[in-house]
Amino acid sequence: MCLAIPGKIIKIDGHRVLVKYPGETRQALAGDEPVKAGDFVMVQMGIVIKIMKPAEAKAAREAWRKFTEKDQTHLRQTQKIAK
């Protein structure tokens, strides 16, 4: 399973875009999507599949942050039990 997190386009070069995520920046292909710098997008397998409204992107990032926090808490608890 592949999970996607919204990123923000910071640079466009033809059909190639540079997408900034929390903690990293990656290249993707815009395909036929009419993207512009500043757009929030979902990328799957290196291709922009959706342009998102800022509020939608914010909500998705917040859900992702909560999910990863729970995962990290569970991992720390598991490590304590293993010791």
N, C-alpha and C positions, 0 to 999 in steps of 0.2 A: 504494500500500500504506500502511496506517495501522498504526503500532506503538503499543502501549499500555504504560504503566509504572504500577505500583501507586501509589496515593495513599492518604492517610489522611483519613477524614471528620472534620472538626473542628467542623461545625455542621450542624444539620438544621432546615429550615423547611418543614413539610409534605412534599411530594415533592421539594423542592429541597434539595440538599446542597452544602456547601462542602468541596472536596477539596484537601488540601495535598500538593504534590509537591515534590521537590527543586528549589528555585529559583523556584517559583510556586504560586499558589493559584487554583483555578478552580471555577466552579459546574457542577453536573451534575444530572440528574434521577434519582431513585432508582427510578422506575417501581414495580414490584411487589416489589422486593427488600426484605426486612425488615432494613434497615440501622440502625445506631446509631452515635453519636459514638465514635470510636476504632477503628472497623472499617477494615481495609485493603480497597480495592476496585480493580477494573479498570473503566475507563470507555472506551467507544467511542462516538464521535460524540455526546458529551455525555450519555450514558446509562450508568448503572451496570449492568454486565453480569455481574459476579461479585463475591462477597464472598470474600476470601482469608484463610487462616490467616496469622498473623504470620510464621511461619517461611517460608511459601511466598512472601509478599511480600518478605521480606528477600532470599531467594535470587534472585528476579526482579530486584530493584533492583541487586543485586551483578552479575548478568549484564549488565544495562543499562549499569552503570558501566564494566565491562570493555570492552563494545562501543564505547562513546563514547570511551574512552581510546585504543583502537586506531584509531578513526576520526580523532581529533585528531592522533595520531602520524603517520598516513599523510598527512594534510593538511599538516603541518609539513614532512615530507620532500618532498612534491610542490612546495611553495612554494620550498624551498631549491634544487631542481633547476631550477625556472623562472627563478631569478635568474641 
